[in-house]
Amino acid sequence: MGANYASSKPIFFCRETLNLALPFQSRNTKLPTIGYRNPAIKCSARFRPCIDIHKGIVKQIVGSTLQDTKDGDSSLVTNFVSDKSAAEYAKTYKGDELTGGHVIMLGADPLSQSAAIEAILAYPGGLQVGGGINSSNAVSYIEAGASHAIVTSYVFKNGQMDTDRLKELAQVVGKHRLVLDLSCRKKEGKYVIVTDRWQKFSDVHLNQKVLDFLARYADEFLVHGVDVEGKKLGIDEELVTLLGKHSPIPVTYAGGVTTMVDLDRIKIAGMDRVDVTVGSALDIFGGNLAYKDVVAWNRQQECV
């Protein structure tokens, strides 16, 4: 899965429906509705698809190895490089009626921005987008077709939560379109939110108080268990349990899924309240877990 990235303003694509110079609240743009949750419908845990983009190419990378180095990507651990475009994956997810997935740009380069735009154009309203998102560029991705903007480092700056930026984002994008990535690592027995490509520990611990506060400004949480993410070592069940017990809004867990059994473990540990995304383990990303089986599992989840 993806990591956290330096903020960067995206390339804007010419579309007659976009009017990027106007404030978000005053635009008369018809925004997509595909993929939004109906609050009256309650579902058990579901599968959320993903598209991770690195230098314009769909890849699966161990996120904790992403670093800015002078000699290139010498420390990068890559599990898979696809010959398919981000848009092709988006069309597959659309065909399988999978909603709430996320497109993550593993860097702020123009090729990755272009590929992300192509993906959300291919599945309007069905995908969230993250990577270098801030208050200046978030709306452009929403208007291009993303259902939500995913943000981490912009809110957790220099190891601290910047509440002014958080409130600004919620006002500009709208609470109902904002996802906070609360990816974390364990430190001294507690889960600590990490930023800047998962290399820096913040001073924010993941607990009920923090989740309740952040839920005032966001529609969903995305949480990577960084210590197991991309390594196919099995899930962080303790983290899943914490999220299922304390998250007051929808939350998606990522990290360590290897088998179908892991999906059921997340369903049980998260008390049917934690969604799951799978990356490197899927056969569409070079793994052994059949994508078709995960889609079938998703369809078996009950909604009332």
C-alpha positions in Angstrom: 0.0 0.0 0.0 0.9 3.6 -0.2 2.7 5.8 2.3 2.7 9.5 3.1 4.0 12.1 0.7 5.2 15.6 0.3 2.4 18.0 -0.6 2.3 19.1 -4.2 -0.2 20.9 -6.4 -1.5 18.5 -9.1 -1.6 18.9 -12.9 -5.0 20.2 -13.8 -6.7 18.7 -16.8 -8.9 20.7 -19.1 -12.5 19.7 -18.7 -15.5 21.9 -19.4 -17.1 20.9 -16.1 -14.2 22.2 -14.0 -14.0 25.8 -12.8 -11.0 25.7 -10.5 -10.7 29.4 -9.9 -13.9 29.6 -7.9 -14.3 28.7 -4.2 -15.7 25.1 -3.7 -18.9 26.3 -2.1 -19.8 28.6 -5.0 -19.2 26.2 -7.9 -22.2 24.8 -9.8 -20.4 21.6 -10.7 -22.4 18.4 -10.5 -20.3 16.1 -8.4 -20.4 12.3 -8.8 -22.6 10.3 -6.5 -21.4 6.8 -7.3 -19.8 5.0 -4.4 -21.2 7.0 -1.6 -22.5 5.3 1.5 -26.2 5.6 2.3 -26.2 6.1 6.1 -29.4 4.2 6.3 -27.7 1.1 4.9 -25.6 -0.9 7.4 -23.1 -3.4 6.1 -20.6 -5.8 7.7 -16.9 -5.6 6.8 -16.3 -5.1 3.1 -13.4 -5.2 0.7 -12.0 -1.9 -0.6 -9.8 -2.1 -3.7 -6.6 -0.1 -4.2 -4.4 1.3 -6.9 -0.9 2.4 -5.8 1.0 4.6 -8.4 4.7 5.2 -8.4 6.2 7.3 -11.1 3.1 6.8 -13.2 3.1 3.0 -13.0 0.9 0.8 -10.8 3.2 -0.9 -8.3 3.0 -2.6 -4.9 5.8 -1.3 -2.7 6.6 -1.9 0.9 5.6 1.6 2.1 8.0 1.8 5.0 10.9 1.6 2.5 9.8 4.7 0.6 12.4 7.4 1.2 13.8 10.5 -0.5 17.3 9.5 -1.4 19.9 11.3 -3.5 20.8 8.2 -5.4 17.3 7.3 -6.4 15.3 4.5 -5.0 18.2 2.4 -3.7 16.3 1.4 -0.5 12.9 0.8 -2.2 11.4 -2.7 -1.8 9.1 -3.4 -4.7 6.8 -6.4 -4.6 5.1 -5.9 -8.0 5.2 -3.8 -11.1 2.1 -3.9 -13.4 1.9 -3.7 -17.1 -1.7 -2.4 -16.8 -2.6 1.2 -16.3 -4.2 2.7 -13.3 -7.3 3.4 -15.4 -7.5 -0.4 -16.4 -7.6 -1.3 -12.7 -10.3 1.3 -12.1 -12.4 -0.1 -14.8 -12.1 -3.6 -13.3 -13.2 -2.4 -9.9 -16.1 -0.5 -11.5 -17.2 -3.7 -13.4 -17.1 -5.6 -10.1 -19.1 -2.9 -8.3 -16.4 -2.3 -5.7 -16.8 1.1 -4.1 -14.7 3.1 -1.6 -11.4 2.0 -3.0 -8.4 4.3 -3.0 -5.8 5.6 -5.5 -2.5 6.5 -3.8 0.2 8.5 -5.5 3.6 7.3 -4.0 5.2 10.6 -4.9 4.2 14.0 -6.2 5.6 13.6 -9.7 3.5 14.6 -12.8 3.3 11.1 -14.2 1.7 9.8 -11.0 -0.7 12.7 -10.9 -1.7 12.1 -14.5 -2.3 8.3 -13.9 -4.3 9.1 -10.8 -6.5 11.5 -12.7 -7.0 8.9 -15.4 -8.1 6.3 -12.8 -10.7 8.5 -11.2 -12.0 9.6 -14.6 -12.5 5.9 -15.4 -14.5 5.3 -12.3 -16.2 8.6 -11.3 -17.2 8.6 -7.6 -16.0 5.1 -7.0 -12.5 5.9 -5.8 -10.8 8.0 -3.2 -7.4 9.7 -4.0 -4.4 10.4 -1.8 -0.8 11.5 -2.0 0.3 15.1 -1.6 -3.2 16.3 -1.0 -3.7 19.7 0.7 -6.3 22.4 1.0 -5.1 23.9 -2.3 -5.4 20.9 -4.6 -8.0 18.6 -2.9 -11.0 20.1 -4.6 -9.5 19.6 -8.1 -9.4 15.8 -7.5 -12.9 15.8 -6.2 -14.1 17.6 -9.3 -12.2 15.3 -11.5 -14.2 12.4 -10.1 -12.7 11.3 -6.8 -15.3 10.6 -4.1 -13.0 11.6 -1.3 -9.6 13.2 -0.7 -7.2 11.3 1.6 -4.9 13.3 3.8 -2.1 12.6 6.3 1.1 14.6 6.3 -0.7 17.9 5.6 -2.6 17.6 8.9 0.2 15.9 11.0 3.0 18.4 10.4 6.3 18.3 12.1 5.2 15.5 14.4 2.1 17.3 15.7 -1.5 17.6 14.7 -2.2 20.9 13.0 -5.9 21.5 13.9 -6.0 24.7 11.9 -5.1 22.8 8.7 -7.6 20.1 9.7 -10.5 22.5 10.1 -9.5 24.3 6.8 -9.6 21.0 4.9 -13.0 20.1 6.3 -14.3 23.5 5.3 -12.8 23.5 1.8 -13.5 19.9 0.9 -16.4 19.1 3.2 -16.4 16.6 6.0 -18.3 14.1 3.9 -15.5 14.0 1.3 -12.5 13.9 3.6 -10.6 10.7 4.6 -7.8 10.9 7.2 -5.0 8.4 6.8 -4.0 7.5 10.3 -1.4 4.9 9.4 0.6 4.0 12.5 3.5 2.0 14.0 3.8 0.6 17.4 6.1 2.4 19.8 6.4 1.7 23.5 3.2 -0.4 23.4 1.1 2.2 21.8 0.1 2.9 18.2 1.6 6.2 17.0 0.5 8.0 13.8 3.5 8.2 11.3 3.9 10.7 8.5 6.4 11.7 5.8 6.5 8.3 4.0 6.0 6.6 7.3 9.4 7.6 8.5 8.5 10.1 11.2 6.6 9.4 14.4 4.1 12.0 15.4 3.2 12.8 19.0 -0.4 11.5 18.4 -1.4 8.1 19.7 -4.3 6.2 18.2 -6.9 5.9 20.9 -10.6 6.5 21.5 -10.1 10.2 22.4 -8.1 11.0 19.3 -10.5 9.0 17.0 -13.6 10.8 18.5 -11.9 14.2 17.9 -10.8 13.5 14.3 -14.2 12.1 13.4 -15.7 15.5 13.8 -13.9 16.6 10.6 -13.7 13.4 8.5 -16.1 11.0 6.8 -13.7 8.0 7.1 -10.4 6.8 8.4 -7.8 4.8 6.5 -5.3 3.0 8.7 -2.2 1.1 7.5 -0.6 -1.2 10.0 2.9 -0.1 8.9 4.8 -2.8 10.8 3.2 -5.5 8.7 2.1 -3.6 5.5 3.4 -5.1 2.2 5.2 -7.9 4.0 2.5 -10.6 3.8 3.2 -11.5 7.5 -0.4 -11.6 8.6 -2.6 -8.9 9.9 -2.1 -6.7 13.0 -5.1 -8.1 14.9 -4.6 -5.9 17.9 -4.8 -2.8 15.7 -7.9 -4.1 14.0 -9.6 -4.7 17.4 -8.7 -1.1 18.5 -10.3 0.3 15.3 -13.4 -1.9 15.6 -13.9 -0.9 19.2 -13.2 2.8 19.1 -13.7 4.3 15.6 -17.0 6.2 15.5 -16.9 6.5 11.7 -16.2 4.0 8.8 -12.6 2.8 8.9 -10.5 0.8 6.5 -7.6 -1.3 7.6 -4.6 -2.2 5.4 -1.6 -4.4 6.1 -0.5 -8.0 6.1 -3.5 -9.8 4.5 -2.3 -13.0 3.0 -5.2 -15.5 2.9 -9.0 -15.6 2.9 -8.8 -16.5 6.6 -7.3 -13.0 7.3 -10.4 -11.4 5.9 -12.6 -13.3 8.3 -10.2 -12.5 11.2 -10.6 -8.8 10.4 -14.3 -9.2 10.2 -14.4 -10.8 13.7 -11.7 -8.7 15.4 -13.2 -5.5 14.0 -16.7 -6.6 15.1 -18.0 -6.1 11.6 -17.1 -2.4 11.7 -13.7 -2.4 9.9 -13.3 -2.6 6.1 -10.2 -4.1 4.6 -8.0 -3.4 1.6 -5.6 -5.9 0.1 -2.5 -5.1 -2.0 0.5 -7.3 -2.6 -1.3 -10.6 -1.7 -3.7 -10.4 -4.6 -3.0 -12.3 -7.8 -3.7 -9.1 -9.8 -0.7 -7.7 -8.0 1.5 -10.7 -8.3 0.4 -12.5 -5.1 -1.3 -15.8 -4.4 -4.7 -14.6 -3.2 -7.3 -14.8 -5.9 -8.9 -11.4 -6.6 -12.1 -13.2 -7.7 -12.4 -15.0 -4.4 -12.0 -11.7 -2.5 -14.7 -10.1 -4.7 -17.0 -13.1 -4.0 -16.3 -12.7 -0.2 -17.3 -9.1 -0.5 -20.6 -9.9 -2.1 -21.4 -12.3 0.7 -21.2 -9.5 3.3 -24.7 -8.7 4.6 -26.3 -5.3 4.3 -29.5 -4.2 5.9 
